[in-house]
Amino acid sequence: VQLQASGGGLVQPGGSLRLSCKASGMVFKIAAMNWYRQIPGSQREWVARISDGHTTTYTDSVKGRFTISRDNARRTVYLQMNSLKPEDTAVYYCQTYWGMDRWGKGTLVTVSS
């Protein structure tokens, strides 16, 4: 199983980014997918989840600003991040459970003016 995240970068406060995570080596359409983030020196924090049935849940701090979605044909999960704040700065990881916890390499999001 491989999860490959991309789309991070530097953005000004109030800006937007879309992260992508492409999965391989698993039956993507039946797997729930998560996004986590981690600030160096802090614990990894769960951000959003999308079920195989496209039900979505979010941590309170991103509700109304972030949207998780999936394209099963492309085996890809997305995280659309709008109205970004400096406190959203972190390394973002996609995650799923497929026999065991599976993590992609993170992608760095920096929100700064």
Contacts in CASP RR format, 6 or more apart in sequence:
PFRMAT RR
TARGET T0000
AUTHOR 0000-0000-0000
METHOD contacts of the structure
MODEL  1
VQLQASGGGLVQPGGSLRLSCKASGMVFKIAAMNWYRQIPGSQREWVARI
SDGHTTTYTDSVKGRFTISRDNARRTVYLQMNSLKPEDTAVYYCQTYWGM
DRWGKGTLVTVSS
1 23 0 8 1.000
1 24 0 8 1.000
1 25 0 8 1.000
1 26 0 8 1.000
1 96 0 8 1.000
1 98 0 8 1.000
1 102 0 8 1.000
2 23 0 8 1.000
2 24 0 8 1.000
2 25 0 8 1.000
2 104 0 8 1.000
3 21 0 8 1.000
3 22 0 8 1.000
3 23 0 8 1.000
3 94 0 8 1.000
3 95 0 8 1.000
3 96 0 8 1.000
3 102 0 8 1.000
3 103 0 8 1.000
3 104 0 8 1.000
4 21 0 8 1.000
4 22 0 8 1.000
4 23 0 8 1.000
4 24 0 8 1.000
4 104 0 8 1.000
4 105 0 8 1.000
5 19 0 8 1.000
5 20 0 8 1.000
5 21 0 8 1.000
5 92 0 8 1.000
5 93 0 8 1.000
5 94 0 8 1.000
5 104 0 8 1.000
5 105 0 8 1.000
5 106 0 8 1.000
5 107 0 8 1.000
6 19 0 8 1.000
6 20 0 8 1.000
6 21 0 8 1.000
6 22 0 8 1.000
6 107 0 8 1.000
7 17 0 8 1.000
7 18 0 8 1.000
7 19 0 8 1.000
7 20 0 8 1.000
7 107 0 8 1.000
8 17 0 8 1.000
8 19 0 8 1.000
8 92 0 8 1.000
8 107 0 8 1.000
8 108 0 8 1.000
8 109 0 8 1.000
9 17 0 8 1.000
9 107 0 8 1.000
9 108 0 8 1.000
9 109 0 8 1.000
9 110 0 8 1.000
10 110 0 8 1.000
10 112 0 8 1.000
11 17 0 8 1.000
11 84 0 8 1.000
11 109 0 8 1.000
11 110 0 8 1.000
11 111 0 8 1.000
12 111 0 8 1.000
12 112 0 8 1.000
12 113 0 8 1.000
13 84 0 8 1.000
13 85 0 8 1.000
13 86 0 8 1.000
13 111 0 8 1.000
13 112 0 8 1.000
13 113 0 8 1.000
14 82 0 8 1.000
14 83 0 8 1.000
14 84 0 8 1.000
14 85 0 8 1.000
14 111 0 8 1.000
15 82 0 8 1.000
15 83 0 8 1.000
15 84 0 8 1.000
15 111 0 8 1.000
16 80 0 8 1.000
16 81 0 8 1.000
16 82 0 8 1.000
16 83 0 8 1.000
16 84 0 8 1.000
17 81 0 8 1.000
17 84 0 8 1.000
17 109 0 8 1.000
18 78 0 8 1.000
18 79 0 8 1.000
18 80 0 8 1.000
18 81 0 8 1.000
19 35 0 8 1.000
19 78 0 8 1.000
19 79 0 8 1.000
19 81 0 8 1.000
19 92 0 8 1.000
19 94 0 8 1.000
19 107 0 8 1.000
19 109 0 8 1.000
20 76 0 8 1.000
20 77 0 8 1.000
20 78 0 8 1.000
21 33 0 8 1.000
21 35 0 8 1.000
21 76 0 8 1.000
21 77 0 8 1.000
21 78 0 8 1.000
21 79 0 8 1.000
21 94 0 8 1.000
21 104 0 8 1.000
22 74 0 8 1.000
22 75 0 8 1.000
22 76 0 8 1.000
23 31 0 8 1.000
23 33 0 8 1.000
23 75 0 8 1.000
23 76 0 8 1.000
23 77 0 8 1.000
23 94 0 8 1.000
23 96 0 8 1.000
24 75 0 8 1.000
26 96 0 8 1.000
26 98 0 8 1.000
26 102 0 8 1.000
28 72 0 8 1.000
28 75 0 8 1.000
29 52 0 8 1.000
29 72 0 8 1.000
30 52 0 8 1.000
31 52 0 8 1.000
31 96 0 8 1.000
31 97 0 8 1.000
31 98 0 8 1.000
32 49 0 8 1.000
32 50 0 8 1.000
32 51 0 8 1.000
32 52 0 8 1.000
32 96 0 8 1.000
32 97 0 8 1.000
33 49 0 8 1.000
33 50 0 8 1.000
33 68 0 8 1.000
33 70 0 8 1.000
33 77 0 8 1.000
33 94 0 8 1.000
33 95 0 8 1.000
33 96 0 8 1.000
34 46 0 8 1.000
34 47 0 8 1.000
34 48 0 8 1.000
34 49 0 8 1.000
34 50 0 8 1.000
34 94 0 8 1.000
34 95 0 8 1.000
34 96 0 8 1.000
35 46 0 8 1.000
35 47 0 8 1.000
35 48 0 8 1.000
35 49 0 8 1.000
35 68 0 8 1.000
35 77 0 8 1.000
35 79 0 8 1.000
35 92 0 8 1.000
35 93 0 8 1.000
35 94 0 8 1.000
35 95 0 8 1.000
36 44 0 8 1.000
36 45 0 8 1.000
36 46 0 8 1.000
36 47 0 8 1.000
36 92 0 8 1.000
36 93 0 8 1.000
36 94 0 8 1.000
36 95 0 8 1.000
37 44 0 8 1.000
37 45 0 8 1.000
37 47 0 8 1.000
37 88 0 8 1.000
37 90 0 8 1.000
37 91 0 8 1.000
37 92 0 8 1.000
37 93 0 8 1.000
37 109 0 8 1.000
38 44 0 8 1.000
38 45 0 8 1.000
38 90 0 8 1.000
38 91 0 8 1.000
38 93 0 8 1.000
39 89 0 8 1.000
39 90 0 8 1.000
39 91 0 8 1.000
40 91 0 8 1.000
44 93 0 8 1.000
45 59 0 8 1.000
45 90 0 8 1.000
46 59 0 8 1.000
47 58 0 8 1.000
47 59 0 8 1.000
47 62 0 8 1.000
47 66 0 8 1.000
47 79 0 8 1.000
47 92 0 8 1.000
48 56 0 8 1.000
48 57 0 8 1.000
48 58 0 8 1.000
48 59 0 8 1.000
48 62 0 8 1.000
48 66 0 8 1.000
48 68 0 8 1.000
48 79 0 8 1.000
49 56 0 8 1.000
49 57 0 8 1.000
49 58 0 8 1.000
49 68 0 8 1.000
50 56 0 8 1.000
50 68 0 8 1.000
50 69 0 8 1.000
50 70 0 8 1.000
50 77 0 8 1.000
54 69 0 8 1.000
54 70 0 8 1.000
56 67 0 8 1.000
56 68 0 8 1.000
56 69 0 8 1.000
58 64 0 8 1.000
58 66 0 8 1.000
58 68 0 8 1.000
61 87 0 8 1.000
62 81 0 8 1.000
62 88 0 8 1.000
65 81 0 8 1.000
65 82 0 8 1.000
65 83 0 8 1.000
65 84 0 8 1.000
66 79 0 8 1.000
66 80 0 8 1.000
66 81 0 8 1.000
66 82 0 8 1.000
67 78 0 8 1.000
67 79 0 8 1.000
67 80 0 8 1.000
67 82 0 8 1.000
68 77 0 8 1.000
68 78 0 8 1.000
68 79 0 8 1.000
68 80 0 8 1.000
69 77 0 8 1.000
69 78 0 8 1.000
69 80 0 8 1.000
70 76 0 8 1.000
70 77 0 8 1.000
70 78 0 8 1.000
71 78 0 8 1.000
77 94 0 8 1.000
79 92 0 8 1.000
81 88 0 8 1.000
81 109 0 8 1.000
84 109 0 8 1.000
84 111 0 8 1.000
85 111 0 8 1.000
86 111 0 8 1.000
86 112 0 8 1.000
87 111 0 8 1.000
88 109 0 8 1.000
88 111 0 8 1.000
89 109 0 8 1.000
89 110 0 8 1.000
89 111 0 8 1.000
89 112 0 8 1.000
90 108 0 8 1.000
90 109 0 8 1.000
91 106 0 8 1.000
91 107 0 8 1.000
91 108 0 8 1.000
91 109 0 8 1.000
92 106 0 8 1.000
92 107 0 8 1.000
92 108 0 8 1.000
92 109 0 8 1.000
93 103 0 8 1.000
93 104 0 8 1.000
93 105 0 8 1.000
93 106 0 8 1.000
94 103 0 8 1.000
94 104 0 8 1.000
94 106 0 8 1.000
95 101 0 8 1.000
95 102 0 8 1.000
95 103 0 8 1.000
95 104 0 8 1.000
96 102 0 8 1.000
END
